Amino acid sequence: MYVRDAKNRDEVWLLDRIEEMGLDDVAFRSRDYVIAVDEESDERAGFGRLRLHKVDDAVYCELTGIGVLDAWRGQGVGAHVVERLVDSARDEGLERVYSFTDEPGYLGQFGFEAVDSADLPDPLPTRLEKKRELMPDAVATCVDVDAFGMPDHLRESFKSAGPREGEPEETESPEDFGIDPDTATYKYDTDG
């Protein structure tokens, strides 16, 4: 498993997964995402986004749109997506990463702490309100990039991550491309 920057060819896949999971796609740009990929099968397992908010001379960073496909959950995939995004924020010279989530305990294991909405810098209180339209129980969390920590058990489970048995693999059908297989004719059709 590894985590890489999203590419243009990932855009449709990302939008489909975001819609399936009911995640926030406001101001979607595929280049803001990272994707966890199985290096043997090249199967995509999870994703997440770093969204920058610029106000005057200040830049605030939001971790958002974290998703892991069902077959890959519980194996450290999301943790490594979060780690890659926090590392990206550090590389950009940012000191803090904010996130708005209805599962603050998950991010808490990496060092994220709850932040009162009154203590959020502009425009983040407005962003929190928008997130609450999707997740009514969302709370603001924040971590200093140098305080981020990856639990050892998540690092180890990621090394051997694989899709769980019994989970259907993602397959593409002709219908995914707008083709009706019952009526379509093909240039090299040999049936008659």
Backbone as CSV, one residue per row, in Angstrom:
resi,resn,N_x,N_y,N_z,CA_x,CA_y,CA_z,C_x,C_y,C_z
1,MET,0.840,-1.187,0.000,0.000,0.000,0.000,0.878,1.241,0.000
2,TYR,0.394,2.256,-0.666,1.050,3.550,-0.633,-0.006,4.631,-0.861
3,VAL,0.348,5.863,-0.558,-0.555,6.992,-0.753,0.117,7.933,-1.742
4,ARG,-0.610,8.304,-2.787,-0.074,9.177,-3.830,-1.021,10.347,-4.069
5,ASP,-0.504,11.361,-4.754,-1.350,12.473,-5.170,-2.349,11.973,-6.206
6,ALA,-3.555,12.511,-6.178,-4.561,12.159,-7.179,-4.140,12.714,-8.528
7,LYS,-4.560,12.023,-9.564,-4.276,12.441,-10.934,-5.593,12.780,-11.619
8,ASN,-5.505,13.435,-12.753,-6.726,13.800,-13.492,-7.597,12.584,-13.768
9,ARG,-6.985,11.462,-14.069,-7.749,10.241,-14.389,-8.524,9.695,-13.185
10,ASP,-8.205,10.203,-11.970,-8.900,9.766,-10.757,-10.171,10.560,-10.498
11,GLU,-10.413,11.617,-11.265,-11.503,12.543,-10.959,-12.869,11.865,-10.910
12,VAL,-13.206,11.078,-11.911,-14.515,10.427,-11.939,-14.633,9.440,-10.781
13,TRP,-13.581,8.665,-10.549,-13.596,7.714,-9.438,-13.819,8.448,-8.121
14,LEU,-13.095,9.552,-7.901,-13.254,10.327,-6.670,-14.675,10.853,-6.521
15,LEU,-15.196,11.480,-7.561,-16.559,12.029,-7.483,-17.590,10.949,-7.196
16,ASP,-17.425,9.777,-7.806,-18.359,8.671,-7.546,-18.281,8.211,-6.095
17,ARG,-17.067,8.059,-5.554,-16.913,7.611,-4.163,-17.412,8.675,-3.192
18,ILE,-17.142,9.941,-3.480,-17.611,11.030,-2.619,-19.127,11.032,-2.552
19,GLU,-19.771,10.847,-3.698,-21.237,10.805,-3.735,-21.763,9.592,-2.977
20,GLU,-21.163,8.417,-3.210,-21.589,7.191,-2.520,-21.505,7.334,-1.005
21,MET,-20.467,7.996,-0.527,-20.233,8.112,0.909,-20.898,9.346,1.513
22,GLY,-21.510,10.169,0.681,-22.183,11.367,1.178,-21.228,12.398,1.753
23,LEU,-20.034,12.480,1.167,-19.022,13.412,1.664,-19.149,14.763,0.976
24,ASP,-18.501,15.731,1.559,-18.483,17.103,1.080,-17.626,17.204,-0.187
25,ASP,-18.186,17.778,-1.251,-17.416,17.977,-2.477,-17.374,19.446,-2.891
26,VAL,-17.570,20.351,-1.940,-17.556,21.785,-2.208,-16.197,22.178,-2.782
27,ALA,-16.218,22.965,-3.840,-15.001,23.451,-4.500,-14.083,22.288,-4.878
28,PHE,-14.651,21.220,-5.416,-13.899,20.010,-5.776,-12.800,20.324,-6.783
29,ARG,-11.609,19.851,-6.475,-10.476,19.866,-7.403,-9.702,18.580,-7.137
30,SER,-9.623,17.725,-8.119,-8.969,16.428,-7.903,-7.524,16.588,-7.447
31,ARG,-6.856,17.644,-7.853,-5.448,17.819,-7.470,-5.267,18.094,-5.983
32,ASP,-6.337,18.385,-5.256,-6.255,18.598,-3.816,-6.282,17.280,-3.037
33,TYR,-6.535,16.168,-3.706,-6.726,14.876,-3.050,-5.470,14.014,-3.099
34,VAL,-5.419,13.094,-2.153,-4.466,11.987,-2.200,-5.277,10.706,-2.194
35,ILE,-4.680,9.642,-2.728,-5.382,8.365,-2.845,-4.480,7.251,-2.344
36,ALA,-5.035,6.372,-1.507,-4.328,5.176,-1.054,-4.546,4.091,-2.106
37,VAL,-3.451,3.467,-2.528,-3.493,2.502,-3.624,-2.760,1.230,-3.217
38,ASP,-3.330,0.086,-3.580,-2.663,-1.195,-3.370,-1.623,-1.355,-4.474
39,GLU,-0.365,-1.525,-4.094,0.685,-1.557,-5.109,0.661,-2.821,-5.958
40,GLU,0.054,-3.903,-5.498,-0.002,-5.125,-6.294,-1.132,-5.098,-7.319
41,SER,-2.326,-4.702,-6.890,-3.488,-4.725,-7.786,-3.789,-3.369,-8.410
42,ASP,-3.162,-2.318,-7.921,-3.420,-0.934,-8.334,-4.847,-0.510,-7.983
43,GLU,-5.475,-1.234,-7.058,-6.832,-0.908,-6.612,-6.781,0.269,-5.646
44,ARG,-7.674,1.222,-5.834,-7.761,2.386,-4.951,-8.576,2.011,-3.718
45,ALA,-8.056,2.388,-2.542,-8.652,1.951,-1.287,-9.233,3.087,-0.454
46,GLY,-8.702,4.281,-0.599,-9.164,5.406,0.201,-8.635,6.711,-0.354
47,PHE,-9.106,7.818,0.225,-8.749,9.133,-0.295,-9.000,10.199,0.758
48,GLY,-8.511,11.388,0.503,-8.750,12.531,1.368,-8.249,13.793,0.702
49,ARG,-8.645,14.907,1.278,-8.354,16.201,0.663,-7.812,17.193,1.671
50,LEU,-6.910,18.029,1.207,-6.418,19.169,1.951,-6.955,20.407,1.245
51,ARG,-7.787,21.164,1.946,-8.383,22.366,1.353,-7.800,23.595,2.040
52,LEU,-7.300,24.526,1.240,-6.718,25.746,1.779,-7.727,26.880,1.728
53,HIS,-7.776,27.653,2.806,-8.639,28.825,2.902,-7.726,30.032,3.072
54,LYS,-7.749,30.947,2.104,-6.880,32.131,2.153,-7.708,33.352,2.529
55,VAL,-7.243,34.043,3.561,-7.882,35.273,4.028,-6.786,36.299,4.235
56,ASP,-6.843,37.378,3.452,-5.799,38.405,3.504,-4.445,37.729,3.328
57,ASP,-3.560,37.854,4.314,-2.233,37.242,4.216,-2.156,35.889,4.920
58,ALA,-3.244,35.432,5.488,-3.244,34.175,6.240,-3.795,33.030,5.395
59,VAL,-3.287,31.831,5.661,-3.765,30.623,4.996,-4.107,29.616,6.084
60,TYR,-5.326,29.076,6.006,-5.762,28.054,6.944,-6.019,26.772,6.164
61,CYS,-5.699,25.677,6.792,-5.715,24.387,6.122,-6.779,23.492,6.746
62,GLU,-7.607,22.893,5.894,-8.678,22.001,6.346,-8.492,20.610,5.756
63,LEU,-8.519,19.625,6.614,-8.513,18.224,6.221,-9.971,17.840,6.012
64,THR,-10.329,17.350,4.824,-11.736,17.065,4.540,-11.869,15.922,3.540
65,GLY,-13.071,15.420,3.422,-13.355,14.397,2.415,-12.582,13.111,2.597
66,ILE,-12.362,12.680,3.821,-11.642,11.433,4.070,-12.610,10.278,3.879
67,GLY,-12.246,9.351,3.030,-13.095,8.194,2.783,-12.258,6.948,2.560
68,VAL,-12.736,5.816,3.085,-12.084,4.527,2.882,-13.161,3.549,2.420
69,LEU,-12.891,2.836,1.340,-13.840,1.858,0.836,-14.056,0.766,1.875
70,ASP,-15.276,0.246,1.949,-15.642,-0.725,2.983,-14.662,-1.889,3.092
71,ALA,-14.236,-2.441,1.980,-13.363,-3.615,1.991,-11.987,-3.327,2.594
72,TRP,-11.643,-2.060,2.731,-10.318,-1.672,3.206,-10.338,-1.052,4.601
73,ARG,-11.495,-0.954,5.216,-11.575,-0.292,6.525,-10.915,-1.120,7.617
74,GLY,-10.445,-0.405,8.644,-9.840,-1.067,9.793,-8.430,-1.564,9.550
75,GLN,-7.774,-1.050,8.498,-6.434,-1.522,8.158,-5.417,-0.383,8.063
76,GLY,-5.748,0.764,8.604,-4.806,1.881,8.604,-4.793,2.714,7.342
77,VAL,-5.703,2.447,6.412,-5.728,3.189,5.150,-6.052,4.660,5.408
78,GLY,-7.121,4.922,6.147,-7.492,6.300,6.457,-6.409,7.021,7.240
79,ALA,-5.762,6.309,8.143,-4.691,6.905,8.948,-3.546,7.386,8.065
80,HIS,-3.207,6.605,7.069,-2.110,6.995,6.189,-2.501,8.111,5.234
81,VAL,-3.764,8.164,4.871,-4.256,9.291,4.079,-4.135,10.573,4.918
82,VAL,-4.581,10.513,6.166,-4.493,11.666,7.063,-3.032,12.077,7.239
83,GLU,-2.153,11.113,7.461,-0.729,11.424,7.650,-0.153,12.130,6.422
84,ARG,-0.473,11.636,5.243,0.055,12.253,4.007,-0.431,13.699,3.879
85,LEU,-1.698,13.935,4.230,-2.246,15.284,4.130,-1.605,16.231,5.149
86,VAL,-1.384,15.757,6.358,-0.721,16.588,7.373,0.722,16.875,6.949
87,ASP,1.396,15.882,6.378,2.752,16.103,5.860,2.745,17.147,4.747
88,SER,1.734,17.106,3.892,1.614,18.101,2.810,1.437,19.502,3.380
89,ALA,0.635,19.610,4.429,0.439,20.914,5.078,1.765,21.421,5.637
90,ARG,2.511,20.533,6.268,3.829,20.902,6.817,4.744,21.374,5.683
91,ASP,4.738,20.641,4.564,5.572,21.010,3.413,5.197,22.385,2.856
92,GLU,3.925,22.768,3.008,3.455,24.081,2.546,3.782,25.192,3.551
93,GLY,4.394,24.816,4.666,4.766,25.807,5.672,3.649,26.136,6.648
94,LEU,2.595,25.325,6.660,1.473,25.559,7.566,1.759,24.904,8.917
95,GLU,1.286,25.529,9.978,1.570,25.034,11.316,0.439,24.205,11.904
96,ARG,-0.794,24.422,11.431,-1.961,23.726,11.980,-2.833,23.179,10.857
97,VAL,-3.503,22.098,11.187,-4.494,21.523,10.286,-5.801,21.429,11.063
98,TYR,-6.867,21.943,10.476,-8.200,21.876,11.067,-9.000,20.796,10.359
99,SER,-9.972,20.257,11.065,-10.913,19.332,10.443,-12.256,19.454,11.159
100,PHE,-13.321,19.248,10.408,-14.674,19.285,10.955,-15.260,17.904,10.769
101,THR,-15.557,17.245,11.876,-15.940,15.842,11.816,-16.986,15.501,12.863
102,ASP,-17.749,14.464,12.570,-18.679,13.941,13.564,-18.067,12.731,14.277
103,GLU,-16.791,12.447,13.985,-16.064,11.378,14.660,-14.725,11.915,15.186
104,PRO,-14.762,12.838,16.155,-13.521,13.438,16.640,-12.581,12.439,17.310
105,GLY,-13.115,11.342,17.818,-12.268,10.333,18.447,-11.291,9.705,17.469
106,TYR,-11.720,9.537,16.223,-10.827,8.968,15.210,-9.610,9.871,15.023
107,LEU,-9.852,11.162,14.814,-8.736,12.089,14.622,-7.960,12.317,15.920
108,GLY,-8.622,12.129,17.058,-7.962,12.302,18.350,-6.774,11.379,18.546
109,GLN,-6.811,10.194,17.939,-5.692,9.264,18.093,-4.414,9.760,17.411
110,PHE,-4.539,10.782,16.567,-3.369,11.364,15.892,-2.918,12.669,16.538
111,GLY,-3.650,13.119,17.549,-3.298,14.357,18.229,-4.251,15.515,17.972
112,PHE,-5.274,15.316,17.148,-6.271,16.370,16.923,-7.035,16.601,18.219
113,GLU,-7.295,17.863,18.527,-8.052,18.231,19.721,-9.232,19.094,19.323
114,ALA,-10.296,19.025,20.129,-11.487,19.835,19.870,-11.168,21.312,20.002
115,VAL,-11.811,22.122,19.146,-11.651,23.573,19.162,-13.042,24.181,19.234
116,ASP,-13.242,25.115,20.154,-14.520,25.814,20.233,-14.696,26.647,18.971
117,SER,-15.895,26.646,18.418,-16.129,27.377,17.165,-15.818,28.863,17.302
118,ALA,-15.952,29.419,18.510,-15.644,30.838,18.729,-14.143,31.111,18.604
119,ASP,-13.328,30.068,18.738,-11.870,30.224,18.650,-11.316,29.956,17.258
120,LEU,-12.188,29.634,16.308,-11.730,29.367,14.940,-11.449,30.669,14.201
121,PRO,-10.366,30.695,13.411,-10.104,31.888,12.604,-11.074,31.953,11.416
122,ASP,-11.362,33.185,10.967,-12.200,33.339,9.783,-11.488,32.739,8.589
123,PRO,-12.147,32.053,7.716,-13.562,31.813,7.489,-14.035,30.465,8.040
124,LEU,-13.282,29.860,8.943,-13.585,28.504,9.395,-14.898,28.358,10.160
125,PRO,-15.369,29.354,10.943,-16.690,29.172,11.564,-17.808,28.996,10.527
126,THR,-17.717,29.719,9.425,-18.705,29.570,8.353,-18.594,28.191,7.725
127,ARG,-17.369,27.726,7.552,-17.138,26.395,6.977,-17.719,25.314,7.892
128,LEU,-17.555,25.470,9.201,-18.116,24.515,10.152,-19.634,24.461,10.017
129,GLU,-20.268,25.598,9.883,-21.724,25.628,9.714,-22.149,24.893,8.440
130,LYS,-21.397,25.060,7.364,-21.692,24.351,6.108,-21.533,22.845,6.293
131,LYS,-20.498,22.433,7.017,-20.282,21.009,7.273,-21.428,20.428,8.089
132,ARG,-21.967,21.233,9.015,-23.070,20.753,9.854,-24.340,20.526,9.057
133,GLU,-24.426,21.080,7.861,-25.567,20.785,6.994,-25.506,19.334,6.526
134,LEU,-24.305,18.790,6.355,-24.117,17.381,5.988,-24.020,16.483,7.214
135,MET,-23.334,16.996,8.249,-23.102,16.242,9.484,-23.529,17.106,10.657
136,PRO,-24.759,16.985,11.117,-25.257,17.852,12.193,-24.417,17.817,13.471
137,ASP,-23.729,16.713,13.737,-22.938,16.583,14.964,-21.468,16.961,14.769
138,ALA,-21.125,17.595,13.661,-19.727,17.945,13.380,-19.178,18.908,14.421
139,VAL,-17.930,18.667,14.802,-17.206,19.549,15.705,-15.890,19.930,15.039
140,ALA,-15.328,21.050,15.463,-14.038,21.494,14.945,-12.926,20.823,15.733
141,THR,-11.904,20.364,15.007,-10.711,19.805,15.627,-9.492,20.431,14.965
142,CYS,-8.360,20.325,15.662,-7.134,20.934,15.148,-5.928,20.171,15.691
143,VAL,-4.872,20.121,14.889,-3.609,19.557,15.347,-2.477,20.442,14.824
144,ASP,-1.481,20.662,15.664,-0.250,21.285,15.203,0.488,20.217,14.393
145,VAL,0.997,20.575,13.230,1.589,19.558,12.356,2.746,18.823,13.041
146,ASP,3.469,19.506,13.930,4.570,18.843,14.625,4.099,17.948,15.764
147,ALA,2.837,18.053,16.153,2.285,17.221,17.221,1.563,15.990,16.663
148,PHE,1.429,15.914,15.348,0.747,14.769,14.738,1.539,13.501,15.032
149,GLY,0.822,12.432,15.353,1.477,11.150,15.599,0.670,10.003,15.039
150,MET,1.354,9.027,14.470,0.713,7.843,13.913,0.868,6.691,14.899
151,PRO,-0.235,6.130,15.404,-0.136,4.961,16.286,0.543,3.787,15.579
152,ASP,1.405,3.087,16.297,2.172,1.982,15.713,1.284,0.903,15.098
153,HIS,0.171,0.585,15.765,-0.672,-0.499,15.245,-1.272,-0.146,13.878
154,LEU,-1.534,1.143,13.626,-2.058,1.549,12.323,-0.967,1.505,11.258
155,ARG,0.244,1.840,11.635,1.355,1.768,10.689,1.592,0.310,10.287
156,GLU,1.536,-0.578,11.248,1.771,-2.002,10.960,0.640,-2.607,10.118
157,SER,-0.600,-2.295,10.452,-1.710,-2.892,9.699,-1.733,-2.407,8.255
158,PHE,-1.265,-1.191,8.009,-1.226,-0.646,6.649,-0.247,-1.419,5.772
159,LYS,0.823,-1.926,6.372,1.845,-2.642,5.607,1.293,-3.892,4.944
160,SER,0.303,-4.513,5.570,-0.250,-5.750,5.011,-1.723,-5.603,4.631
161,ALA,-2.171,-4.387,4.420,-3.581,-4.139,4.098,-3.973,-4.807,2.785
162,GLY,-5.198,-5.272,2.757,-5.762,-5.870,1.546,-7.272,-5.884,1.672
163,PRO,-7.956,-6.018,0.548,-9.424,-6.026,0.630,-9.902,-7.254,1.398
164,ARG,-10.875,-7.045,2.277,-11.423,-8.163,3.055,-12.195,-9.099,2.128
165,GLU,-12.122,-10.358,2.442,-12.865,-11.378,1.685,-14.357,-11.108,1.751
166,GLY,-15.038,-11.446,0.712,-16.485,-11.301,0.685,-16.954,-9.937,0.231
167,GLU,-16.059,-8.974,0.136,-16.430,-7.646,-0.349,-16.336,-7.656,-1.867
168,PRO,-17.361,-7.197,-2.543,-17.308,-7.199,-4.005,-16.259,-6.220,-4.511
169,GLU,-15.502,-6.682,-5.518,-14.546,-5.783,-6.135,-15.276,-4.850,-7.071
170,GLU,-14.704,-3.701,-7.240,-15.281,-2.710,-8.129,-15.031,-3.152,-9.572
171,THR,-16.092,-3.290,-10.358,-15.927,-3.618,-11.770,-16.683,-2.594,-12.593
172,GLU,-16.151,-2.347,-13.764,-16.801,-1.395,-14.654,-17.653,-2.179,-15.644
173,SER,-18.811,-1.641,-15.922,-19.709,-2.290,-16.871,-19.912,-1.362,-18.062
174,PRO,-20.438,-1.874,-19.161,-20.709,-1.007,-20.309,-21.606,0.173,-19.938
175,GLU,-22.538,-0.058,-18.997,-23.452,0.998,-18.577,-22.716,2.181,-17.940
176,ASP,-21.559,1.897,-17.297,-20.763,2.965,-16.697,-20.274,3.962,-17.742
177,PHE,-20.213,3.519,-18.994,-19.737,4.370,-20.073,-20.866,4.837,-20.980
178,GLY,-22.114,4.641,-20.524,-23.262,5.088,-21.304,-23.595,4.172,-22.473
179,ILE,-23.180,2.925,-22.397,-23.424,1.972,-23.474,-24.514,1.004,-23.047
180,ASP,-25.508,0.825,-23.894,-26.539,-0.179,-23.658,-26.077,-1.454,-24.346
181,PRO,-25.634,-2.464,-23.579,-25.062,-3.658,-24.195,-26.066,-4.463,-25.026
182,ASP,-27.367,-4.245,-24.816,-28.370,-4.985,-25.589,-28.573,-4.409,-26.985
183,THR,-28.265,-3.131,-27.160,-28.518,-2.510,-28.461,-27.258,-2.002,-29.149
184,ALA,-26.143,-2.008,-28.458,-24.910,-1.471,-29.039,-24.364,-2.370,-30.123
185,THR,-23.834,-1.766,-31.169,-23.113,-2.495,-32.201,-21.664,-2.046,-32.121
186,TYR,-20.795,-2.917,-32.506,-19.388,-2.626,-32.392,-18.727,-2.737,-33.755
187,LYS,-17.717,-1.963,-33.963,-17.031,-1.910,-35.253,-16.544,-3.284,-35.683
188,TYR,-16.054,-4.067,-34.760,-15.500,-5.370,-35.101,-16.397,-6.522,-34.624
189,ASP,-17.697,-6.269,-34.571,-18.651,-7.285,-34.139,-18.678,-8.399,-35.175
190,THR,-18.519,-9.645,-34.728,-18.465,-10.794,-35.647,-19.705,-11.676,-35.571
191,ASP,-20.758,-11.170,-34.898,-21.960,-11.978,-34.724,-22.892,-11.923,-35.923
192,GLY,-22.528,-11.433,-36.999,-23.477,-11.509,-38.077,-23.377,-10.440,-39.027
